[in-house]
Amino acid sequence: MKRFYHPGMDVIAHRGYSGAYPENTMLSFMKAEEAGADGIELDVHLSKDGELMIIHDEALIRTCGKDGFVYSYTRSELEDINAGKTKNDAFGFTPIPSLEEFLSWLKETSLYVNIELKTMPVYYPGIEEKTVRMVESFSLSDRVIYSSFNWLSVFRLKEMGVTSKLGLLIEGPSLRNIGAQMKDNGIECYHPAYSMLSDESVRELKDNGRMINVWTVNDDTDIQKCLEWGIDGLITNETEKARRILSDAV
């Protein structure tokens, strides 16, 4: 099995190979593996009947062209919905996958996964426990990073004593001395928007031994800058391009 985080910068496929295929579908995950990704980033919600489903938005309209919310439908109903609207349904029927289906596939690969818990603005009671139990049922805890914009979910996971890596997602202004605070609280990974990083913030995080997985980086120049910084993981829509640039840099 591939070692979790190899020397150099990893390519983490954002919602799968979403630059070319419908996001957060099994097709996009499989194509990301084919294109040379090291890891997959995906998002989980709970269905009406409490099942873990992979989709980014609470609402179905953008990716599925359908009214309503994830929590309004059961797992079986969601699995009958085409999630291909982001690519104009060009790839036929690409359904909303369950986390169970994804993990069953992941186990047969050498990839790892960043599972983003979508717990804001909608909070799903018990989603942290359900996600961890599902991952543990596949014996994949060592190949998972859990992250969320809702830091309460991250600290809930910490309280639960999970052995997987934990990541704080941030979109707003970068916080000063965040690396030291994360170290004090045992949070391993920092997941900022690319625009939030600076030489100073990268240095502070690295000085405190924190991993940096930055999103969503698609531009050639920005990928090169992340290489200069020594970022741990590049979360990108453009899996194939990122792999090529990183390979050329070796």
N, C-alpha and C positions, 0 to 999 in steps of 0.2 A: 504493500500500500504506500502511496505517496506520502512523504512526511508533511504534516500540517505546517504550512509556511516554510517554503524552501528559501535558500539564500537568494536575495534579489527580490524584485517586486512581483507579487502575484497579480494575475488577471482574474477579477471577480466579475462574472457576467451579471449585469444589472437586470433583474427580472428575466434572466436568461439572455440569449442573444437577441435582445429586444430591438436592436438597430435594424435587423433584417427580418425578424419573425414576430408573431403576436406575443406580446409580453406575458410573462407568468403562465405559460402553457408548457405542456410536456414537450412540444415541438421545439420551443425556444430553449429549453434546458438541454435537450439532446443535441441541438445544433451548436450550443455553446461548448459542449464537451468536444464535439467534432472539430470546432475551431480553435481548440487549445486552451480553453479556460482552466484555471486551477480551482476555482470555486464558483458557486452560484449564489446570488442574492435574490431573495424572494420575500413575499409578504403574506401574513396569515390573518384571517378573520374567523369568527365562528358563525356557522349557519344557524338557521332557525331551530334545528334539532341538535345544536351543540357540537357540530363536527368542524374540524379544522380544514378550512378551504384556502387555496392560494389565489389571491387577487389583490391588486393594489388599493383600489378605491372602495369605500363603503357602498357607493352607488354603482349600479351596473351599466349606466348609460354610456360612458366613454368607451369601455372595452368590449361591451356586449350589445350596445344599442337597445337595451331593454330597461324599462322603468323598474323602480324598486331598489332595495338594498340587499346586501348579502344576508343580513339577519332576517329578511322577510321570506327566504326560501330554504327548503330542506337541502341536505346534501344531494340527494338523488335528483331533485329539481335543478340544482346548480350544475350538476354534471351533464345535464341535458341542454345546457345553454352554451352557445358558441361564443368564445372570447376573442374572436379574430377581428373586431372592428378597427383596431389600431393599424391593421394592414389591409383594410377594406375587404376582409373575408377572402383574401387571395389564396389562402392555403386550405380551403375547405373547412371542415368541422374541426375546430381546435377547442375542446371544452375546458371549462374551469376545472382544474385538478384539485384533488384533496391532498393534504400533506401526507397522508398515508400512502397514496399512489406514488408521490414524489420520492419519499424515503425508501420505498421498495425498489425503485429504480436506482437511487443514489447508492444504495448498499452494494450494487454490482459495479460501481465505478470507483475511480480513485479520487473523486472530487470531494471537497467539503462544501458546507452551506452556511450562509449568513441568513438566519431566520429573523426577519423584522416583525415584531409583534405590533399589529396595528391597533393600538389601544388609546388613540385620540384622533378625532374628537369623540368617537364612540368607544366606550370601555366595555369589554366583555368579561364579566366576572368569571374567574377561574381559568382564563385562557393560558396563563403562565403554567399552571399545574398540568393542564391537558397537553400542552405542547411538549413539556419536559417528559411526561409519561409516554407520549407517542415516540419521541426520539429514543428514549431508553428502551422501548420495546423492540427497536431495531438495532440496539447496541451501537448507536452512532454518536454518543455524547462527545467523543473525542474528535469528531469531525464537524462540530457545530459551533458557530458563534451566535448568541442571541443578542439582538439589539432593539432599541425602540427610541422614538422621540419622547415618549412618556417615560421619563427616568424613574418614575415610581414602579413601573413594570420591571425595569432592570434591577432595582434594589429589592423588589419582591423576589426575583430569581436568586439574588445574592443571599437573602434571608433563608431561602429554601435549601441552600448549600449545594447548588448545581456545580458540577465539575467542568462544564463547558465554559469557554471564554465568553465574557460579557462586553457589550459595546454601547457607548453613549452616542446617539445620533444628535447632531446639532446643525441647524440651518442659520441661526442668528449670529451675532458678533461672537468671535472666538473669545473664550474666557481666559483671563490671565491666570497663570499658575494652575491651569486645569490638570496638567500632568501630575503635579504633586498631590492634588486633591484625589485624583483617581487612584494613585498609588496608595494613599492612606486608607482608601475604602476598598481596595482589592479589585478594582475594575480594570481589566487588561487593555481594552481597545477603545480608541477614539475614532468616531466616524463623522467627520465634518464635511460640509460642502467645500468644494475646491476653493471657492472665493474667500473662505474664512481663514485659509492658511497663510502663514508668512514664515520667513526664515526664523524669526524669533519664536513663534509658536511651535514650529516643528522641532527646533532645538530643545525647547523646554520639555516637550513631550518625550523626546528621545532621552534626554538627561534623566528622566524618571522611569525609563524602561517601558513606556507605553507603546503599543502597536497603533499605527495610524492607517486606517482604511478610508480613502477619500472618494467622494462621489460628486457628481456623475461626470467623469472625465472622458471626453470624446475627441477633443481637438489635439492634433499632433504636437503643437507647442506645449500645451498643458501636460500631456503625457510625458514629454521630455523633462519638464520642470519637476514632475513628481519623481522621475528617475534621479534627478540631481539631488532632490531632498532625501532620497532613500526611503520613500514611502513603502509601507509593508504591502498594502493591497490597493489596487486600482479598480474601483467600481465603475464599470463602463458599459455603455450600450453597444460599443463597437468592438466586439470580442476579437474578431480576426485581425483588425487593424492594430489593436493594442498588442496582441501576441507578436505580430510581425515587427513592430517598433521595438519591443522589448528583446526579441530574438536578435535583431540587427545590432542592438546595443551591447550584446555580450562579447 
